Amino acid sequence: MKLATVRAGAHIEGVHWIAEYAEDVHEIRVFREGQEVDVHNAPSTLFGDEENAGSKNTADHRAMEAAVLAYLKRFVTEHDAEE
């Protein structure tokens, strides 16, 4: 079975952000304008019970993208608050 890498991106206040989830290491890498700015262990609750529910389909992939995008938006909000 091929392990997934899921990418989600957004322009937030004129800045291009990307989050990349690597299933094999359960990490999320965050990029700002193409430069890696942080690496996090993905929260165990990121995908809920769906991750262990069986074979994945297109809807599961979209749900994973949505979860990674939500994580990215939260990261950017917290990151910008620190600056």
Protein Blocks (a to p, Z undefined) as FASTA:
>chain_A
ZZddddddddeehiacdddddfklopacddeehiafbdcdddfklnmmmlmnoccdfklm
mmmmmmmmmmmmmmmmmmmmmZZ
